[in-house]
Amino acid sequence: MNTLSIEHVRAAWAERRAARSGTIKRTDIVTAFGVSAATASTDIGYLLKHHAGCLEYDHAAREYRWTAIRPKLELPEWVNDLTGEAGK
């Protein structure tokens, strides 16, 4: 059984959200998982460490823009049900 850290799960969710919508903000992670802004920043850092170059920060918009071709991090299917993202 492959056990993923919750930090990995949130980062993988953020990666897919950014790939789907084109952008991701810390507040998206805060809203979806009920974590602090600092934790959301750590999650984005985790994503950037494990999928370098997938996001580019837009200072004017204060959000990250998706720059990769496709998501890379493993994401359990149950996460979208938990965050209300199923079917989106």
C-alpha positions as CSV (number, residue, x, y, z in Angstrom):
1,M,0.0,0.0,0.0
2,N,1.4,3.4,-1.0
3,T,0.9,5.9,1.8
4,L,1.0,9.6,0.7
5,S,1.5,12.5,3.2
6,I,-1.3,14.9,3.5
7,E,1.1,17.6,2.3
8,H,1.6,15.6,-0.9
9,V,-2.2,15.1,-1.3
10,R,-2.9,18.8,-1.0
11,A,0.0,19.7,-3.4
12,A,-1.3,17.1,-5.9
13,W,-4.8,18.5,-5.6
14,A,-3.4,22.1,-6.2
15,E,-1.5,20.8,-9.2
16,R,-4.6,19.4,-10.8
17,R,-6.6,22.5,-9.9
18,A,-4.0,24.7,-11.6
19,A,-3.8,22.4,-14.6
20,R,-7.6,22.5,-15.0
21,S,-8.2,26.2,-14.4
22,G,-4.9,27.7,-15.4
23,T,-4.2,29.2,-12.0
24,I,-4.0,28.5,-8.3
25,K,-3.9,30.7,-5.2
26,R,-3.1,30.0,-1.6
27,T,-6.7,30.8,-0.8
28,D,-7.9,27.9,-3.1
29,I,-6.0,25.4,-0.8
30,V,-7.1,27.2,2.3
31,T,-10.8,27.0,1.2
32,A,-10.6,23.4,0.0
33,F,-8.8,21.9,3.0
34,G,-9.4,24.4,5.8
35,V,-5.7,24.9,6.4
36,S,-3.8,28.1,7.2
37,A,-2.3,30.4,4.6
38,A,1.2,29.4,5.8
39,T,0.3,25.7,5.3
40,A,-1.0,26.5,1.8
41,S,2.3,28.2,1.0
42,T,4.2,25.2,2.2
43,D,2.1,23.0,0.0
44,I,2.8,25.2,-3.0
45,G,6.5,24.9,-2.1
46,Y,6.2,21.1,-2.0
47,L,4.6,21.2,-5.4
48,L,7.3,23.4,-6.9
49,K,10.0,21.1,-5.3
50,H,8.5,17.9,-6.8
51,H,7.3,19.3,-10.1
52,A,9.8,22.1,-10.8
53,G,8.6,24.6,-13.4
54,C,4.9,23.7,-13.3
55,L,3.9,27.1,-11.8
56,E,5.0,30.7,-12.4
57,Y,4.0,33.4,-9.9
58,D,2.1,36.4,-11.3
59,H,2.9,39.2,-8.9
60,A,0.2,41.5,-10.3
61,A,-2.5,38.9,-10.0
62,R,-1.0,37.4,-6.8
63,E,-1.6,33.9,-8.1
64,Y,0.4,31.0,-9.7
65,R,-0.1,30.3,-13.4
66,W,0.1,26.7,-14.7
67,T,3.0,26.3,-17.1
68,A,3.4,22.5,-17.4
69,I,1.9,20.1,-20.0
70,R,0.3,17.8,-17.5
71,P,0.1,17.0,-13.7
72,K,2.8,14.8,-12.3
73,L,2.0,14.1,-8.7
74,E,-0.1,11.1,-7.6
75,L,-3.5,12.0,-6.3
76,P,-5.9,9.5,-4.7
77,E,-9.4,9.6,-6.3
78,W,-11.1,10.2,-2.9
79,V,-9.6,13.7,-2.6
80,N,-11.9,15.3,-5.1
81,D,-15.0,14.0,-3.3
82,L,-13.6,15.4,0.0
83,T,-12.9,18.9,-1.5
84,G,-16.1,19.1,-3.6
85,E,-14.1,19.0,-6.8
86,A,-15.6,15.7,-8.1
87,G,-16.9,15.9,-11.7
88,K,-15.3,19.3,-12.3
